[in-house]
């Protein structure tokens, strides 16, 4: 089976700074503000990509690169906020800049009919991503205490959090037309 075009790459060492874990919610606020602002531009880019893909069966390279950078940054922020990674993420969405990163395949042809109905096709994946995000919030609550006590996160807990981030970002990549491949629940969750 061919690898998914949106892959999560995890090179994290499981250690967590107790001080930054304690203040993680506050430290993440500037990133959530920047993510929200960048997200507005990404929404506009997605609309342009939709029109382009409906007529040409392809997302323009520049828009694909912009959306891939946004998704990569979103991955970094979610990994930081959910304790899946420890260092403070950069604000730019560069590939290879964070221990939980996103590898995005280059743009490819997309079926026009699939692009046209993407808003309907993504609904089951969005529902599942929403349920997973709710459950992740519960897991992060417990992970916060574990990281404070141990100064590290258990590998299984980190991998479960990474799995949910991967599914969320693959879903986002699908509806923002970065890929035509549907999100995967394959348990081979990360490339390292």
C-alpha positions in Angstrom: 0.0 0.0 0.0 1.2 3.5 -0.9 2.2 5.8 1.9 -0.3 8.6 2.7 0.8 12.0 1.2 0.4 13.6 4.6 2.7 11.9 7.1 3.6 12.7 10.7 7.3 12.5 11.5 8.0 12.1 15.3 11.6 12.5 16.5 10.7 13.5 20.1 12.7 12.2 23.0 9.7 12.0 25.5 11.4 14.4 28.1 9.3 17.3 29.2 10.2 20.4 31.1 8.1 20.5 34.3 8.1 24.3 34.3 6.9 24.7 30.7 4.4 21.9 31.2 2.9 23.7 34.1 2.5 26.9 32.1 1.8 25.2 28.7 -1.7 26.7 28.2 -0.4 30.2 28.8 2.7 29.7 26.6 0.6 28.5 23.7 -1.7 31.6 23.6 0.5 33.5 21.1 0.6 30.5 18.8 -3.2 30.1 18.9 -3.6 33.7 18.0 -1.1 33.4 15.1 -2.8 30.1 14.0 -6.2 31.8 14.0 -4.9 34.7 11.9 -3.0 32.4 9.5 -6.1 30.2 9.4 -8.2 33.1 7.9 -5.7 33.4 5.1 -5.7 29.6 4.7 -9.4 29.6 4.3 -9.2 32.2 1.5 -6.5 30.1 -0.1 -8.6 26.9 0.2 -11.5 28.7 -1.6 -9.2 29.7 -4.4 -7.7 26.2 -4.5 -11.2 24.7 -4.8 -12.1 26.9 -7.8 -8.7 26.1 -9.4 -9.0 22.4 -8.8 -12.6 22.2 -10.1 -11.5 23.8 -13.4 -7.9 22.4 -13.8 -8.0 19.3 -11.6 -5.0 20.6 -9.8 -4.2 23.0 -6.9 -1.6 25.7 -8.0 1.9 25.0 -6.6 2.0 28.3 -4.6 -1.3 27.7 -2.9 -0.3 24.1 -2.1 2.9 25.3 -0.6 1.2 27.9 1.5 -1.5 25.5 2.8 1.2 22.8 3.5 3.1 25.4 5.6 -0.1 26.2 7.5 -0.8 22.6 8.2 2.8 22.0 9.3 2.5 25.0 11.7 -0.8 23.7 12.9 0.8 20.3 13.6 3.6 22.0 15.6 1.2 24.1 17.7 -1.1 21.1 18.4 1.9 19.0 19.3 3.2 21.6 21.7 -0.2 22.4 23.3 -1.1 18.7 23.8 2.3 17.9 25.3 3.1 15.6 22.4 6.4 17.6 22.0 8.4 19.8 24.4 10.2 22.7 22.7 8.5 25.9 22.0 7.6 25.8 18.3 8.8 28.4 15.7 6.1 30.6 14.2 6.9 29.8 10.5 5.8 26.3 9.7 9.1 25.2 8.2 9.6 21.6 7.5 12.1 19.9 9.9 11.9 22.7 12.4 10.1 20.7 15.2 10.3 17.2 16.7 6.7 16.5 15.7 6.6 17.5 12.0 4.6 17.0 8.9 5.8 15.7 5.6 3.6 16.8 2.7 3.8 15.3 -0.7 3.9 17.7 -3.7 0.7 18.6 -5.4 -0.9 16.1 -7.7 -4.0 15.9 -10.0 -7.3 15.6 -8.2 -10.5 14.2 -9.6 -12.8 17.2 -10.4 -15.9 15.5 -9.1 -14.2 14.6 -5.8 -13.1 18.2 -5.5 -16.6 19.5 -6.3 -18.2 17.4 -3.5 -15.3 17.6 -1.0 -17.4 19.5 1.5 -19.8 16.5 1.7 -17.2 13.8 1.4 -15.3 15.1 4.4 -18.2 15.1 6.8 -17.6 11.6 8.3 -13.9 12.4 8.8 -14.7 15.7 10.4 -17.1 14.0 12.8 -14.5 11.4 13.8 -11.9 14.1 14.1 -14.2 16.1 16.4 -14.8 13.0 18.6 -11.0 12.4 18.7 -10.3 16.0 19.6 -12.8 15.8 22.6 -11.1 12.6 23.8 -7.6 14.1 23.4 -8.6 17.0 25.7 -9.3 14.4 28.4 -6.0 12.6 27.7 -4.1 15.9 27.8 -5.6 16.7 31.2 -4.1 13.4 32.6 -0.9 13.8 30.6 -0.3 17.2 32.2 -0.2 15.6 35.6 1.9 12.7 34.4 4.5 15.1 32.8 4.6 17.2 36.0 5.3 14.2 38.2 7.7 12.2 35.9 9.3 15.0 33.8 8.5 12.9 30.8 5.5 11.6 28.9 5.0 7.8 28.5 5.6 6.7 24.9 2.2 5.1 24.5 0.5 8.3 25.7 2.6 10.4 23.3 1.9 8.0 20.4 -1.8 8.2 21.0 -1.7 12.0 21.0 0.4 11.9 17.8 -2.1 9.6 16.2 -4.9 12.0 16.8 -2.9 15.0 15.6 -2.1 13.0 12.4 -5.7 12.2 11.8 -6.8 15.8 12.4 -4.2 17.2 10.1 -4.9 14.6 7.4 -8.6 15.6 7.6 -7.6 19.2 7.3 -5.4 18.5 4.4 -8.2 16.6 2.7 -10.8 19.4 3.0 -8.3 22.1 2.2 -7.3 20.3 -1.0 -3.7 19.7 -0.2 -4.4 16.0 -1.0 -7.2 14.0 -2.5 -6.4 11.1 -0.2 -9.0 10.5 2.6 -7.6 10.6 6.2 -6.3 7.2 7.4 -6.9 5.4 10.6 -4.0 3.1 10.0 -2.3 2.4 13.3 1.2 2.7 11.8 1.0 6.2 13.1 4.3 7.8 12.7 7.5 7.8 10.7 10.6 8.3 12.7 
